[in-house]
Amino acid sequence: MEISQWPSEWLRGVLAAAVLSIVSEEETYGYFIGQRLAEGGLGVVKGGTLYPLLARLEQDGDLTAAWRDGDGGPGRKYYAITPAGQERLHSLRADWGIFSANATSIISGKKAGNG
């Protein structure tokens, strides 16, 4: 089943962790992050959602940003994860495993530990 647009409340719950994860792989820019989110199956994340999140992550100290000249085109703002962002991502990944297992257990109607 292909989903073109997930419920917005689902996306809000995972978007910061997904963005931090993408930026942790390599320093990159907003358009590329949006492409990776779509390729990863989260659907198209509009700029009006993505760029305010990037600004918030930068303001919170999880990302740094720097403008760079484009190759024959306009400049781009590149984002890099900070040590604080790495710590936050590590924590989010650990918490996500527990949360998603608990949510799956409840939604599937199975009690935790009963596979």
Rosetta constraint file for C-alpha pairs under 8 A:
AtomPair CA 3 CA 41 HARMONIC 7.95 0.50
AtomPair CA 3 CA 43 HARMONIC 7.47 0.50
AtomPair CA 4 CA 43 HARMONIC 5.53 0.50
AtomPair CA 4 CA 44 HARMONIC 7.63 0.50
AtomPair CA 5 CA 42 HARMONIC 7.55 0.50
AtomPair CA 5 CA 43 HARMONIC 5.50 0.50
AtomPair CA 5 CA 44 HARMONIC 7.24 0.50
AtomPair CA 6 CA 10 HARMONIC 6.79 0.50
AtomPair CA 6 CA 11 HARMONIC 6.72 0.50
AtomPair CA 6 CA 42 HARMONIC 7.04 0.50
AtomPair CA 6 CA 43 HARMONIC 6.99 0.50
AtomPair CA 7 CA 11 HARMONIC 6.66 0.50
AtomPair CA 8 CA 12 HARMONIC 6.11 0.50
AtomPair CA 9 CA 13 HARMONIC 6.38 0.50
AtomPair CA 10 CA 14 HARMONIC 6.84 0.50
AtomPair CA 11 CA 15 HARMONIC 5.68 0.50
AtomPair CA 11 CA 42 HARMONIC 7.42 0.50
AtomPair CA 12 CA 16 HARMONIC 7.72 0.50
AtomPair CA 14 CA 18 HARMONIC 6.10 0.50
AtomPair CA 15 CA 19 HARMONIC 6.03 0.50
AtomPair CA 16 CA 20 HARMONIC 6.12 0.50
AtomPair CA 16 CA 53 HARMONIC 7.14 0.50
AtomPair CA 16 CA 57 HARMONIC 7.90 0.50
AtomPair CA 17 CA 21 HARMONIC 6.06 0.50
AtomPair CA 17 CA 89 HARMONIC 6.33 0.50
AtomPair CA 17 CA 92 HARMONIC 6.45 0.50
AtomPair CA 17 CA 93 HARMONIC 7.59 0.50
AtomPair CA 18 CA 22 HARMONIC 6.27 0.50
AtomPair CA 18 CA 37 HARMONIC 7.55 0.50
AtomPair CA 19 CA 23 HARMONIC 6.18 0.50
AtomPair CA 19 CA 33 HARMONIC 6.93 0.50
AtomPair CA 19 CA 37 HARMONIC 7.92 0.50
AtomPair CA 20 CA 24 HARMONIC 5.95 0.50
AtomPair CA 20 CA 81 HARMONIC 7.03 0.50
AtomPair CA 20 CA 85 HARMONIC 7.15 0.50
AtomPair CA 20 CA 86 HARMONIC 7.92 0.50
AtomPair CA 20 CA 89 HARMONIC 6.33 0.50
AtomPair CA 21 CA 25 HARMONIC 6.76 0.50
AtomPair CA 21 CA 89 HARMONIC 6.81 0.50
AtomPair CA 22 CA 26 HARMONIC 7.21 0.50
AtomPair CA 22 CA 33 HARMONIC 6.75 0.50
AtomPair CA 22 CA 36 HARMONIC 7.51 0.50
AtomPair CA 23 CA 27 HARMONIC 5.80 0.50
AtomPair CA 23 CA 28 HARMONIC 6.35 0.50
AtomPair CA 23 CA 33 HARMONIC 7.65 0.50
AtomPair CA 23 CA 79 HARMONIC 6.85 0.50
AtomPair CA 23 CA 80 HARMONIC 6.03 0.50
AtomPair CA 23 CA 81 HARMONIC 6.05 0.50
AtomPair CA 24 CA 80 HARMONIC 7.16 0.50
AtomPair CA 24 CA 81 HARMONIC 5.68 0.50
AtomPair CA 24 CA 86 HARMONIC 7.25 0.50
AtomPair CA 26 CA 80 HARMONIC 7.18 0.50
AtomPair CA 27 CA 78 HARMONIC 6.38 0.50
AtomPair CA 27 CA 79 HARMONIC 5.52 0.50
AtomPair CA 27 CA 80 HARMONIC 4.68 0.50
AtomPair CA 27 CA 81 HARMONIC 7.51 0.50
AtomPair CA 28 CA 32 HARMONIC 6.74 0.50
AtomPair CA 28 CA 33 HARMONIC 7.17 0.50
AtomPair CA 28 CA 78 HARMONIC 5.01 0.50
AtomPair CA 28 CA 79 HARMONIC 5.37 0.50
AtomPair CA 28 CA 80 HARMONIC 6.90 0.50
AtomPair CA 29 CA 33 HARMONIC 6.37 0.50
AtomPair CA 29 CA 76 HARMONIC 6.55 0.50
AtomPair CA 29 CA 77 HARMONIC 5.73 0.50
AtomPair CA 29 CA 78 HARMONIC 4.40 0.50
AtomPair CA 29 CA 79 HARMONIC 5.86 0.50
AtomPair CA 30 CA 34 HARMONIC 6.24 0.50
AtomPair CA 30 CA 50 HARMONIC 7.51 0.50
AtomPair CA 30 CA 51 HARMONIC 7.08 0.50
AtomPair CA 30 CA 54 HARMONIC 7.99 0.50
AtomPair CA 30 CA 77 HARMONIC 7.36 0.50
AtomPair CA 30 CA 78 HARMONIC 7.41 0.50
AtomPair CA 30 CA 79 HARMONIC 7.87 0.50
AtomPair CA 31 CA 35 HARMONIC 6.31 0.50
AtomPair CA 32 CA 36 HARMONIC 6.21 0.50
AtomPair CA 33 CA 37 HARMONIC 6.24 0.50
AtomPair CA 34 CA 38 HARMONIC 6.32 0.50
AtomPair CA 34 CA 44 HARMONIC 7.01 0.50
AtomPair CA 34 CA 45 HARMONIC 6.09 0.50
AtomPair CA 34 CA 46 HARMONIC 7.79 0.50
AtomPair CA 34 CA 50 HARMONIC 7.41 0.50
AtomPair CA 35 CA 39 HARMONIC 6.06 0.50
AtomPair CA 35 CA 44 HARMONIC 7.80 0.50
AtomPair CA 36 CA 40 HARMONIC 5.87 0.50
AtomPair CA 37 CA 41 HARMONIC 6.58 0.50
AtomPair CA 37 CA 42 HARMONIC 5.51 0.50
AtomPair CA 37 CA 43 HARMONIC 6.67 0.50
AtomPair CA 37 CA 44 HARMONIC 7.22 0.50
AtomPair CA 37 CA 45 HARMONIC 7.30 0.50
AtomPair CA 38 CA 42 HARMONIC 5.28 0.50
AtomPair CA 38 CA 43 HARMONIC 4.46 0.50
AtomPair CA 38 CA 44 HARMONIC 5.22 0.50
AtomPair CA 38 CA 45 HARMONIC 7.28 0.50
AtomPair CA 39 CA 43 HARMONIC 7.62 0.50
AtomPair CA 45 CA 49 HARMONIC 6.55 0.50
AtomPair CA 45 CA 50 HARMONIC 6.40 0.50
AtomPair CA 46 CA 50 HARMONIC 6.20 0.50
AtomPair CA 47 CA 51 HARMONIC 5.53 0.50
AtomPair CA 48 CA 52 HARMONIC 6.71 0.50
AtomPair CA 49 CA 53 HARMONIC 6.51 0.50
AtomPair CA 50 CA 54 HARMONIC 6.26 0.50
AtomPair CA 51 CA 55 HARMONIC 6.15 0.50
AtomPair CA 52 CA 56 HARMONIC 6.14 0.50
AtomPair CA 53 CA 57 HARMONIC 6.13 0.50
AtomPair CA 54 CA 58 HARMONIC 6.13 0.50
AtomPair CA 54 CA 63 HARMONIC 7.80 0.50
AtomPair CA 55 CA 59 HARMONIC 6.05 0.50
AtomPair CA 56 CA 60 HARMONIC 6.00 0.50
AtomPair CA 57 CA 61 HARMONIC 6.33 0.50
AtomPair CA 57 CA 62 HARMONIC 5.22 0.50
AtomPair CA 57 CA 63 HARMONIC 5.69 0.50
AtomPair CA 58 CA 62 HARMONIC 5.67 0.50
AtomPair CA 58 CA 63 HARMONIC 4.47 0.50
AtomPair CA 58 CA 64 HARMONIC 5.58 0.50
AtomPair CA 58 CA 65 HARMONIC 7.12 0.50
AtomPair CA 59 CA 63 HARMONIC 7.84 0.50
AtomPair CA 61 CA 82 HARMONIC 7.04 0.50
AtomPair CA 61 CA 84 HARMONIC 6.68 0.50
AtomPair CA 61 CA 85 HARMONIC 6.93 0.50
AtomPair CA 62 CA 81 HARMONIC 5.98 0.50
AtomPair CA 62 CA 82 HARMONIC 5.40 0.50
AtomPair CA 62 CA 83 HARMONIC 7.48 0.50
AtomPair CA 62 CA 84 HARMONIC 5.51 0.50
AtomPair CA 62 CA 85 HARMONIC 3.73 0.50
AtomPair CA 62 CA 86 HARMONIC 7.47 0.50
AtomPair CA 62 CA 88 HARMONIC 7.55 0.50
AtomPair CA 63 CA 79 HARMONIC 6.24 0.50
AtomPair CA 63 CA 80 HARMONIC 5.44 0.50
AtomPair CA 63 CA 81 HARMONIC 4.48 0.50
AtomPair CA 63 CA 82 HARMONIC 5.35 0.50
AtomPair CA 63 CA 85 HARMONIC 6.29 0.50
AtomPair CA 64 CA 79 HARMONIC 5.61 0.50
AtomPair CA 64 CA 80 HARMONIC 5.30 0.50
AtomPair CA 64 CA 81 HARMONIC 6.39 0.50
AtomPair CA 64 CA 82 HARMONIC 6.63 0.50
AtomPair CA 65 CA 77 HARMONIC 6.28 0.50
AtomPair CA 65 CA 78 HARMONIC 5.42 0.50
AtomPair CA 65 CA 79 HARMONIC 4.51 0.50
AtomPair CA 65 CA 80 HARMONIC 6.43 0.50
AtomPair CA 66 CA 77 HARMONIC 5.45 0.50
AtomPair CA 66 CA 78 HARMONIC 5.38 0.50
AtomPair CA 66 CA 79 HARMONIC 6.78 0.50
AtomPair CA 67 CA 75 HARMONIC 6.49 0.50
AtomPair CA 67 CA 76 HARMONIC 5.55 0.50
AtomPair CA 67 CA 77 HARMONIC 4.29 0.50
AtomPair CA 67 CA 78 HARMONIC 6.15 0.50
AtomPair CA 68 CA 75 HARMONIC 5.32 0.50
AtomPair CA 68 CA 76 HARMONIC 5.42 0.50
AtomPair CA 68 CA 77 HARMONIC 6.28 0.50
AtomPair CA 68 CA 78 HARMONIC 7.10 0.50
AtomPair CA 69 CA 73 HARMONIC 7.76 0.50
AtomPair CA 69 CA 74 HARMONIC 6.62 0.50
AtomPair CA 69 CA 75 HARMONIC 4.15 0.50
AtomPair CA 69 CA 76 HARMONIC 6.46 0.50
AtomPair CA 70 CA 74 HARMONIC 5.07 0.50
AtomPair CA 70 CA 75 HARMONIC 4.34 0.50
AtomPair CA 70 CA 76 HARMONIC 6.20 0.50
AtomPair CA 81 CA 85 HARMONIC 5.54 0.50
AtomPair CA 81 CA 86 HARMONIC 6.53 0.50
AtomPair CA 82 CA 86 HARMONIC 6.20 0.50
AtomPair CA 83 CA 87 HARMONIC 6.30 0.50
AtomPair CA 84 CA 88 HARMONIC 6.18 0.50
AtomPair CA 85 CA 89 HARMONIC 6.02 0.50
AtomPair CA 86 CA 90 HARMONIC 6.13 0.50
AtomPair CA 87 CA 91 HARMONIC 6.27 0.50
AtomPair CA 88 CA 92 HARMONIC 6.06 0.50
AtomPair CA 89 CA 93 HARMONIC 6.02 0.50
AtomPair CA 90 CA 94 HARMONIC 6.38 0.50
AtomPair CA 91 CA 95 HARMONIC 6.11 0.50
AtomPair CA 92 CA 96 HARMONIC 5.77 0.50
AtomPair CA 93 CA 97 HARMONIC 6.43 0.50
AtomPair CA 94 CA 98 HARMONIC 6.92 0.50
AtomPair CA 95 CA 99 HARMONIC 6.06 0.50
AtomPair CA 96 CA 100 HARMONIC 5.73 0.50
AtomPair CA 97 CA 101 HARMONIC 6.17 0.50
AtomPair CA 98 CA 102 HARMONIC 6.20 0.50
AtomPair CA 99 CA 103 HARMONIC 6.06 0.50
AtomPair CA 100 CA 104 HARMONIC 5.92 0.50
AtomPair CA 101 CA 105 HARMONIC 6.11 0.50
AtomPair CA 102 CA 106 HARMONIC 6.34 0.50
AtomPair CA 102 CA 112 HARMONIC 6.81 0.50
AtomPair CA 103 CA 107 HARMONIC 5.99 0.50
AtomPair CA 104 CA 108 HARMONIC 5.73 0.50
AtomPair CA 105 CA 109 HARMONIC 6.14 0.50
AtomPair CA 105 CA 110 HARMONIC 5.06 0.50
AtomPair CA 105 CA 111 HARMONIC 5.75 0.50
AtomPair CA 105 CA 112 HARMONIC 5.61 0.50
AtomPair CA 106 CA 110 HARMONIC 6.24 0.50
AtomPair CA 106 CA 111 HARMONIC 6.84 0.50
AtomPair CA 106 CA 112 HARMONIC 7.93 0.50
AtomPair CA 110 CA 114 HARMONIC 6.67 0.50
AtomPair CA 110 CA 115 HARMONIC 7.17 0.50
AtomPair CA 111 CA 115 HARMONIC 7.76 0.50
